[in-house]
Amino acid sequence: MPSTYRFNPGFQSDEESVQNFIVRKADLAQVLGPLREGATIPPRVMVVAPRGAGKTTLCRRVLAEVNRDPALRARWHPVFFGEESYAITTPGEFFLECLFHLQDRSDDRTMKDAYEKALSHQSEKELLDIALRTLRTFSKRIGKRLLIIVENFQTILDDQIGSGAKDLLRRLSDTDCFGVLATSVSQLLTEENVALPTDFLRLDLKPLSREECRALWNALTQQDIKTERIRPLEILTGGSPRLLHILAEFMRSPSLHNLMENLNFLIDQNTEYFKSQLDRLPPTERKIFAALLEAWDPSTAKQVSDAARVTTNTASAMLSRLTERGAVIKSPGYGKSALYSASERLFNIYYLMRRRSHPSSRVRALVSFMTDYYDRDELIDTATTLAREACSVGPDSRMDYHAFYDAILARAPVLVRTSILERTPPDFLTSFTAHQKTTAESARANAALPATESRGVDNALQALLVRAEQSADDGDLQKAIELYSEATQLRPEAVAPWMKLAVLYISEDRAEEAIKASEEVIRLRPKNPWGPTIKGMAHVIDGETDLAETSFEMALDIEPEYGMAIAELAAIKEEKGQRQLALQLYEKATTLDALTDTTRAGYARVLQEENRGREAEELLRVAIDEDEEFVSRRALVELLSDSGRQQEGFDVLRRVANRSQDWRHWADLGSFVLARDGRDEDAAEALAKSIALGAEDPMVFVSYARALQRSGEPPARIVDVAKELVERLHDNRDAWTSAGFLASAAGDKALAEVYARKAINIVDDAHGWLTLAVLLQEQPKRSSEAEEAFRKAVVLAQKDRFCSPVRLLAEFLVHRGEETAAQEEISKWFAGDTRCYCCSVLEGDIAARSGNSDSARRAYRSALEQREDGVHALTGLSRFVDREEGEELIARAMASDPSDHRCLLARARLRQDDLESQIEDASEAIRLSSSYAEAHLFLARTLLGHNEANRAQTHLELALKELPQQRELTPMFVDAAMAVAEAGHGDRVRSILENDEFGSTMEPLIVALRIKRGDTPIVAKEVMEVAMDIANNAPTSKRIAAKLNPN
């Protein structure tokens, strides 16, 4: 078949360009305006439009007008660049290109010699000087300015010249010598290349209107088509002049082969552009846009959300963002609904022809147009013509023809369908019927897969995988896990289900199961690095850094260039303090484009530690606009804040949030403002926006409540937030748990308990009972119920060896003064196993208060083996070592967290030879934590040595306020109280006790104070025995403490 003519306006003569310029005459006038005598704006115009919109046609028409119009010809000498000017990489080369086109269109030997001379210069400065000098000399000699007409100018500026672009623009601003008519392809789906030169008149070419489509169509087809028949044409082409040209050729000579060849040629020219634009979109936005592209016809947000399997709110937000970019057009629909369509129809065609392989996708839009546009006879003639054309190729090459014919028959009226069938060649009907039969059998087989296994194990396996994938897409991860598990039982040697399971388990933080699944992958594919890499990631989740490191190294033994393993191994090396090795691995991962959101942030952190802050910032800015790069974006904002550019960091978060309208980004902004800036009202506003957009994380509501509380809102407002949380996330256990804590913080203990018990009803596990226990613990009269809830949590936590319940139970018992019982619970839980850090520290504290120095040292050192920078263990151990080691331990603690109040009290205790320093450190510890009872008691006794008894009494009273929740400190309180009494303030101490609800129950201490005053109180025998021990300065043993603590 003869090849078809591909319209290229750049090759037209002046006469042809004038004759073929049918539309955009208003745009032509706007471009010519700055070029005419007396224009009030500089002669620099930038034409911006999608591909195929007519930019080249317009530029060629301007060139013809300059050549034809006497006034313009007298002012301007045009220099028309080619469409691709890839040789330009510097300003000098830009002006060298001008010289090339001037000498190429001239017989003047002088100009050719000047070009050859300029071409011989290797220095950019020399090239720039001689090229500009030659151009200015030429301009003066002919008495005209040079009108440089250059296409894809923005690409030349941004991608080819880069940092020299500003210099080029400055030199082109010389209006005595130059005028510029430039074009740029609009970037619809990214925010790149939008900073067009500010002194250019920007002219955006819009899609052709219906009347413009009619005018161009009539000129191309030589038919006078009425406006009402143009609507299908406008829908099919989206007002693209280039598509109108292609379709007009099809109308003049119907050939499906030629049409598809033309479309393929057009798409081939633009595939790189479309693919890069589409692939750069964040996943959710790309999914929405793809659904709209596949729909072809204008669609509502509900239709798009159904196709993309997302909520209508998500689809609407993404469509709004795409509309703001210019990628989507929003138009009125029926009633209140809006209709959305792609602004570049070429994008639809690209998607259907390149991203959808089935032929029905390729011909669907054309058939829709034909059935709407053609009358009865035209449709019959065209369908049968294409059927005859199909007979010129073999049956196996007729897929597009079969799909086209099938779609025509499906949409055509009965009489038209009958006429088409009567006039179709028998050869085509035979191949078409065979095609229909094969398609029908395939459809029936696929439909039967879930119901039977008789068609083969592979088909049954595929059906399970499809159902599992669908469940995962729908958010039902547990169902997906069940289906993938069923698939592993059906075919244990199939690797795909194991791989899917491993990924799902990791996403759910189910490390042990992820490890088992990844081990199956390794067994089935021992030479694939994916298995050990995923296993390593599971070990990371499980906190097993050494095992993770081994797994990643195993992956790299299989494939040394496996990027994911390299990046994860770099993070481990960083965590272990092997900074240089981490740096090398991160750099390698970067070259392999293997950095994840988390590892990118880790790499930036290492760069900062190496004082390479600028590189760190550049690295993080690469991911700044990727919606899912939360960790990297937060790392960038932290970097900016730490370098005194906090507002710039806020602006980054706000810009992303405004652009995306994603609840997660507004939550990120709000939480950061709340944590770093203290602008509580601004934080509350951002978090409220997040909730309004459908926040799915209970912590957003918790942060919102905190912001409201800090803004001065009353407790009732916090309760409202709790109620809204459970109303919005009714089936979320964590939502009810968080709501319980909010209600408790607002003082509504009854509502808090209701919410906590509802959480247990949803998921009866250790977390739920632990929450209830903590809430009940705050109510002294319900101590026994709290203990019962703690013990239920401990039992339920046995399966997963989740140690928080036993630690909190032990702390509860300690605070109640039952330290022996607390020790027994810890010992029973671990039963010979190594204690966790927190439980080791707790054992150290118990031993310390009991005066058992050896046990305390042993416990604290054990804790430090698990967490070498643990502040609690470091400060605890500092009390049971010599002065030199104690100072070293405290220095390590302060390096780990200089704002931790325990560091200061530990240093105060250590420096017994410096009273002033002790008072200063203990006072600062209280400033950091006003409820720090130990510091109050230490300061009370220390101030007595400084003859400040009144201040000592004040701190004793403040410590008493905290004692009901920290009864393990009772012996320390008794010692401090008696010390203040010995200083002559016994009556004041007794008054403090008697006027406090908890203090008034400490009868033995009050009696001891009366005895010291000389009274002979009449009390129960056992009370008197304890009081006498206290009065006689006996050590405040556990027996005394137990007697002092009320039930």
VOTOR-800968 format. One line per 8 residues: number of its first residue (from 1); their letters; for each residue x, y, z of C-alpha. Coordinates in steps of 0.5 Angstrom, whole numbers, plus 500, padded with zeros to 3 digits. Layout:
NUM	a	X/Y/Z  ...
END
This chain:
1	mpstyrfn	500/500/500  503/507/499  505/511/505  500/517/507  503/524/507  504/527/514  502/534/514  508/538/516
9	pgfqsdee	507/546/516  515/547/517  516/545/509  510/550/506  512/556/502  509/563/504  503/562/499  502/555/502
17	svqnfivr	502/557/509  497/563/507  492/558/504  492/553/509  492/558/515  484/557/516  484/558/524  487/562/529
25	kadlaqvl	487/568/526  486/572/532  492/569/535  496/571/529  494/578/530  496/578/537  503/575/535  504/580/530
33	gplregat	502/586/534  509/587/538  513/586/531  509/592/528  511/600/528  509/603/535  508/597/539  508/598/546
41	ipprvmvv	511/592/548  518/588/547  518/584/540  518/578/544  513/573/544  512/566/547  507/561/544  505/555/549
49	aprgagkt	501/550/547  501/542/547  503/538/541  499/538/535  496/545/537  499/549/531  505/552/534  509/551/528
57	tlcrrvla	503/553/523  502/559/527  510/561/526  510/559/519  504/564/518  508/569/521  514/568/517  510/569/511
65	evnrdpal	507/575/513  513/578/515  516/576/508  509/579/505  507/585/509  512/591/506  512/595/513  514/588/517
73	rarwhpvf	519/587/511  522/593/512  523/592/519  525/585/520  529/580/517  527/573/519  531/567/522  527/561/522
81	fgeesyai	531/555/526  529/548/525  524/544/529  530/541/533  536/545/535  540/540/539  547/543/537  545/549/542
89	ttpgeffl	548/548/549  551/555/550  549/562/548  555/563/543  552/556/540  545/559/540  548/565/536  552/561/532
97	eclfhlqd	545/557/529  543/564/527  549/565/523  548/558/520  541/560/518  543/567/515  549/564/511  545/558/509
105	rsddrtmk	539/562/506  544/567/503  549/567/497  553/572/500  560/570/501  562/575/506  556/572/511  559/564/509
113	dayekals	566/566/511  564/570/518  560/563/519  566/559/518  570/564/522  566/563/528  565/556/527  573/555/528
121	hqsekell	573/558/535  573/553/541  572/558/547  565/560/549  567/567/550  570/568/543  565/565/540  559/569/543
129	dialrtlr	563/575/541  564/574/534  557/571/533  554/577/536  559/582/533  557/579/526  550/579/527  549/586/529
137	tfskrigk	554/588/523  549/585/519  543/588/522  546/595/521  548/593/514  541/591/512  537/596/516  533/591/519
145	rlliiven	532/587/526  533/580/526  527/576/528  529/570/531  523/564/530  525/558/534  521/552/536  522/549/543
153	fqtilddq	525/555/546  524/553/553  527/546/552  533/549/549  533/554/555  532/549/561  535/542/558  540/544/553
161	igsgakdl	543/551/556  542/551/563  546/556/567  547/560/561  540/561/560  539/568/563  545/570/559  542/569/553
169	lrrlsdtd	536/572/555  539/578/557  543/579/550  536/577/546  533/583/550  537/588/545  531/590/541  535/595/537
177	cfgvlats	538/588/534  533/582/536  526/580/536  524/573/538  518/569/536  519/562/540  514/556/542  514/552/548
185	vsqlltee	510/545/549  506/546/555  508/541/561  501/539/563  503/534/568  509/536/572  511/543/575  517/543/571
193	nvalptdf	519/548/566  514/553/567  518/559/569  518/562/562  522/569/561  518/574/564  519/580/559  516/575/553
201	lrldlkpl	508/576/551  506/569/553  500/566/548  497/560/550  494/556/544  487/553/546  484/547/543  480/549/537
209	sreecral	473/552/538  467/548/535  466/553/530  474/553/528  473/545/528  468/546/523  472/551/519  478/547/518
217	wnaltqqd	474/541/517  470/544/511  477/546/508  480/540/509  475/535/506  472/540/502  465/539/505  460/544/508
225	ikterirp	458/541/514  453/544/519  456/546/526  451/541/529  455/535/526  461/538/528  460/536/536  463/528/535
233	leiltggs	469/531/531  470/536/537  470/530/542  474/525/538  480/530/536  479/535/543  480/541/538  487/538/536
241	prllhila	489/541/529  493/535/527  488/530/529  483/534/525  488/533/519  489/526/520  482/524/521  480/529/514
249	efmrspsl	485/524/510  481/518/513  475/521/511  477/523/504  480/516/503  477/511/508  483/506/510  484/503/517
257	hnlmenln	491/501/515  493/508/513  489/511/519  493/507/524  499/508/521  498/516/521  496/515/529  502/510/530
265	flidqnte	507/515/527  504/521/531  504/517/537  511/515/536  513/522/535  511/524/542  511/517/546  517/520/550
273	yfksqldr	514/526/552  507/523/554  510/517/558  515/521/562  509/526/563  505/520/566  510/516/569  512/522/573
281	lppterki	505/523/577  504/521/584  501/514/584  494/516/586  494/522/581  496/517/575  491/512/577  486/517/576
289	faalleaw	488/520/570  489/513/567  482/512/568  480/518/565  484/517/559  481/510/558  474/513/559  475/517/553
297	dpstakqv	468/521/554  467/526/559  466/523/565  464/525/572  468/524/578  464/518/581  465/515/574  472/516/575
305	sdaarvtt	472/514/582  469/507/580  473/506/574  480/507/579  477/504/585  478/510/590  473/514/593  469/519/590
313	ntasamls	473/525/594  479/522/592  478/522/585  475/529/586  481/532/589  486/529/584  481/531/578  481/538/581
321	rltergav	489/538/581  489/536/574  485/541/572  489/546/576  495/544/572  491/544/565  491/537/564  484/536/565
329	ikspgygk	478/540/562  472/541/567  465/543/564  458/543/566  455/536/566  447/534/568  445/537/574  450/539/579
337	salysase	455/534/577  461/536/573  464/533/567  472/532/566  476/530/560  483/530/558  485/537/555  490/534/550
345	rlfniyyl	486/528/546  493/526/544  494/523/551  488/519/550  490/516/544  497/515/546  494/511/552  489/507/548
353	mrrrshps	494/505/543  501/504/547  498/502/554  492/498/552  494/493/548  487/490/546  485/492/539  478/494/541
361	srvralvs	481/500/545  485/503/539  478/503/535  473/504/540  474/512/539  474/512/532  467/508/532  464/512/537
369	fmtdyydr	465/518/532  463/515/526  457/512/529  455/519/531  458/523/525  456/519/519  449/518/516  446/511/514
377	delidtat	449/511/508  456/513/510  457/509/515  455/503/511  460/505/505  465/506/510  464/499/514  464/495/508
385	tlareacs	470/499/505  474/497/511  472/490/511  474/489/503  481/493/505  482/487/511  481/482/505  488/485/502
393	vgpdsrmd	492/482/509  492/475/512  487/473/517  492/473/522  493/480/521  486/483/522  485/484/529  484/491/528
401	yhafydai	479/490/523  475/485/527  475/490/533  473/495/529  467/491/525  465/488/532  464/495/535  461/498/529
409	larapvlv	456/492/529  455/493/536  453/501/536  449/501/529  442/500/528  439/494/526  437/496/519  444/499/518
417	rtsilert	447/492/521  443/488/516  446/492/510  453/492/513  453/484/513  449/483/507  455/488/503  461/485/507
425	ppdfltsf	466/480/503  465/473/505  472/472/506  472/477/512  466/474/515  469/468/515  475/470/519  471/475/523
433	tahqktta	466/469/525  472/465/527  475/471/531  468/472/535  468/464/537  475/465/540  473/471/544  467/468/546
441	esaranaa	470/461/549  476/465/552  471/469/556  467/463/558  473/460/560  476/466/564  469/467/568  469/459/570
449	lpatesrg	476/459/573  474/461/580  468/456/580  473/450/578  479/447/578  478/442/573  481/446/567  488/446/571
457	vdnalqal	492/448/577  495/454/573  488/457/572  486/456/579  492/459/581  491/465/577  484/466/579  486/466/586
465	lvraeqsa	492/471/585  487/475/581  482/475/587  487/476/592  490/482/588  483/485/588  482/484/595  489/488/597
473	ddgdlqka	487/493/592  480/494/596  484/495/602  482/488/605  489/486/607  487/480/611  482/477/605  488/478/601
481	ielyseat	493/474/605  488/468/606  487/468/599  495/468/597  496/463/603  491/458/599  495/459/593  501/457/597
489	qlrpeava	497/450/599  494/449/592  501/450/589  507/450/594  512/451/588  509/457/585  514/463/588  509/469/586
497	pwmklavl	504/467/592  510/467/597  513/474/594  506/477/595  505/474/602  512/477/604  510/484/602  503/484/605
505	yisedrae	506/481/612  511/487/612  506/492/610  503/490/616  509/489/621  508/482/621  515/480/621  516/473/623
513	eaikasee	511/471/618  514/475/613  521/472/614  518/465/613  515/467/607  521/470/604  525/464/606  520/460/602
521	virlrpkn	522/465/596  529/464/597  528/456/597  524/457/590  529/462/587  536/461/591  539/465/585  534/471/586
529	pwgptikg	536/477/591  529/479/592  528/474/597  534/475/602  533/483/601  525/482/603  528/477/609  532/483/611
537	mahvidge	527/488/611  523/483/615  528/483/620  529/490/621  522/491/623  523/486/628  529/490/631  534/484/629
545	tdlaetsf	539/489/626  545/484/625  540/478/622  538/484/617  545/486/615  547/478/614  540/478/609  542/484/605
553	emaldiep	549/482/604  547/475/602  543/479/597  549/482/594  553/476/594  548/474/589  547/480/585  552/486/587
561	eygmaiae	548/491/584  542/490/587  540/497/589  534/495/594  539/491/598  545/496/597  540/502/600  537/498/606
569	laaikeek	544/496/608  547/503/608  541/505/613  544/499/617  551/501/617  549/508/618  545/506/625  551/502/627
577	gqrqlalq	556/508/626  560/506/620  559/513/617  564/512/611  561/505/609  554/508/609  556/514/605  559/509/600
585	lyekattl	553/505/599  548/510/599  552/513/593  552/507/590  544/506/591  544/513/588  547/511/582  543/505/581
593	daltdttr	536/510/582  535/505/588  533/510/594  527/509/597  523/515/601  527/512/608  534/511/605  534/518/601
601	agyarvlq	533/521/608  538/517/611  543/519/606  541/526/607  542/525/614  549/522/613  551/528/608  549/533/614
609	eenrgrea	554/529/619  559/530/614  558/538/613  555/537/606  549/540/608  548/543/601  548/536/598  543/534/603
617	eellrvai	538/539/601  539/538/593  538/530/594  532/531/598  529/537/594  529/532/588  523/528/592  520/534/594
625	dedeefvs	514/534/590  513/526/590  506/525/594  509/519/597  516/522/599  513/524/606  520/522/610  524/525/605
633	rralvell	520/532/605  520/532/612  527/531/613  528/537/608  524/541/612  527/539/619  534/541/615  531/548/613
641	sdsgrqqe	529/549/620  535/547/623  539/552/619  535/558/621  530/557/615  524/555/618  519/559/614  521/556/608
649	gfdvlrrv	520/549/611  513/551/612  512/553/606  514/547/602  509/543/606  504/548/605  505/548/598  505/541/597
657	anrsqdwr	498/540/601  495/546/597  497/542/591  495/535/592  489/536/597  491/530/600  489/529/608  496/526/609
665	hwadlgsf	500/532/607  495/537/611  496/533/617  504/533/616  504/541/615  499/541/622  503/536/626  510/540/624
673	vlardgrd	507/547/626  505/544/632  511/541/634  516/546/632  513/553/631  508/553/637  503/557/632  497/553/635
681	edaaeala	492/556/631  495/555/625  497/548/626  489/547/628  487/550/622  491/545/618  489/539/622  482/541/621
689	ksialgae	483/541/613  486/534/614  480/531/617  475/535/612  479/531/607  478/525/610  484/523/615  484/516/616
697	dpmvfvsy	489/516/621  487/517/629  493/521/630  491/527/626  485/527/631  489/527/637  494/532/634  488/537/632
705	aralqrsg	485/536/639  492/538/642  493/544/638  486/546/640  487/545/647  494/549/647  490/554/643  485/555/649
713	epparivd	479/551/647  475/548/653  475/541/655  468/540/651  471/542/645  476/536/646  471/531/647  467/534/641
721	vakelver	474/531/637  473/525/640  466/524/638  468/526/631  474/521/631  469/515/632  464/517/628  468/518/622
729	lhdnrdaw	473/512/623  467/507/627  471/501/625  478/502/627  480/500/634  485/505/634  480/510/633  476/508/639
737	tsagflas	483/507/643  485/514/641  478/517/643  478/514/650  485/518/651  482/524/649  476/524/653  480/522/659
745	aagdkala	484/528/658  478/532/657  476/530/664  470/525/662  473/519/665  466/515/664  466/517/656  473/515/656
753	evyarkai	472/508/659  466/507/654  471/508/648  476/503/651  471/498/652  469/499/645  476/498/642  476/491/646
761	nivddahg	470/489/643  472/490/636  479/487/637  480/483/644  487/483/645  493/486/649  493/493/647  486/494/648
769	wltlavll	486/491/655  492/495/656  489/502/654  483/500/659  488/499/665  492/506/664  485/509/664  483/506/670
777	qeqpkrss	489/507/673  488/514/673  482/513/678  485/511/685  478/508/687  478/503/681  485/500/683  483/493/683
785	eaeeafrk	480/494/676  486/497/673  490/491/676  485/486/673  486/489/666  493/489/666  493/482/668  489/480/662
793	avvlaqkd	493/484/658  499/480/660  496/474/659  494/476/652  501/478/650  504/472/651  503/469/644  507/475/641
801	rfcspvrl	512/476/647  509/483/647  513/486/654  509/492/655  504/490/659  508/486/664  512/492/664  506/497/666
809	laeflvhr	503/492/671  510/492/674  510/499/674  503/500/677  505/495/683  511/499/684  507/505/684  503/502/689
817	geetaaqe	509/500/693  509/493/692  516/492/689  517/485/691  510/483/687  513/487/681  520/484/681  516/477/681
825	eiskwfag	512/479/675  518/481/671  522/474/673  516/470/671  515/473/665  522/473/662  523/466/666  531/466/664
833	dtrcyccs	530/470/658  534/477/657  530/482/660  528/488/655  531/495/656  525/498/660  524/492/664  532/492/666
841	vlegdiaa	531/499/668  525/498/672  529/492/676  535/497/677  530/502/680  527/497/685  534/495/687  536/502/688
849	rsgnsdsa	531/504/692  532/497/696  539/499/697  541/493/693  547/496/690  550/490/686  543/488/683  542/495/681
857	rrayrsal	549/495/678  547/489/674  540/491/672  543/498/669  549/495/666  544/489/662  540/495/660  546/498/657
865	eqredgvh	548/492/653  541/493/649  541/500/649  548/504/650  545/511/650  539/509/654  538/515/659  535/512/664
873	altglsrf	540/506/665  546/511/664  543/516/670  541/510/674  548/507/674  551/513/675  549/513/682  553/506/684
881	vdreegee	560/507/681  566/511/682  566/519/681  570/518/675  565/513/671  559/517/674  561/523/670  562/519/664
889	liaramas	556/516/664  552/522/665  556/526/660  554/520/655  546/521/657  547/528/656  550/527/649  544/522/648
897	dpsdhrcl	538/527/650  541/534/653  534/536/655  532/530/659  531/532/666  534/526/669  541/527/667  541/534/671
905	lararlrq	538/530/677  544/525/676  549/530/676  547/533/682  547/527/686  554/526/684  557/532/685  556/532/693
913	ddlesqie	562/537/694  559/543/690  552/545/694  551/551/689  552/546/683  547/541/686  541/546/687  542/549/680
921	daseairl	542/542/677  536/540/681  532/546/680  533/546/672  531/539/672  524/541/675  524/547/670  524/541/665
929	sssyaeah	519/537/668  515/540/674  512/534/676  519/530/677  518/528/685  525/525/686  528/532/684  523/536/689
937	lflartll	525/531/694  532/532/693  532/539/693  528/539/699  534/536/703  539/540/699  536/547/701  536/545/708
945	ghneanra	544/545/708  543/551/704  539/554/710  533/555/706  528/551/710  522/555/707  524/553/700  525/546/702
953	qthlelal	518/546/705  515/548/698  519/543/694  516/538/700  509/540/699  510/539/691  513/532/692  507/530/696
961	kelpqqre	502/532/690  505/527/686  506/521/691  499/518/690  502/516/683  509/514/685  508/511/692  515/507/691
969	ltpmfvda	518/514/693  514/514/700  521/512/704  524/518/700  519/523/702  519/520/709  526/522/710  525/529/707
977	amavaeag	519/530/711  523/528/718  529/532/715  525/538/715  522/537/721  529/536/725  530/543/722  525/546/726
985	hgdrvrsi	519/546/722  515/540/724  509/543/725  509/546/718  510/539/715  505/536/719  500/542/717  502/540/710
993	lendefgs	500/533/711  494/534/714  491/539/709  493/534/703  488/528/701  493/523/700  498/526/706  492/526/711
1001	tmepliva	492/518/710  500/517/712  498/517/720  504/514/722  508/519/719  504/525/722  504/521/729  512/521/728
1009	lrikrgdt	512/528/728  507/529/734  512/525/738  518/529/736  514/535/738  513/531/745  506/529/744  504/522/747
1017	pivakevm	498/521/742  493/515/743  493/511/737  493/503/734  499/499/736  501/498/729  501/505/728  505/507/734
1025	evamdian	510/502/732  512/505/725  511/512/728  516/510/733  521/507/728  520/514/724  521/518/730  527/514/732
1033	naptskri	531/516/725  530/508/723  531/507/716  525/507/712  524/500/710  519/497/706  515/495/712  515/502/714
1041	aaklnpn	513/504/707  507/499/706  504/501/713  505/509/710  501/507/704  494/507/705  490/502/701
END
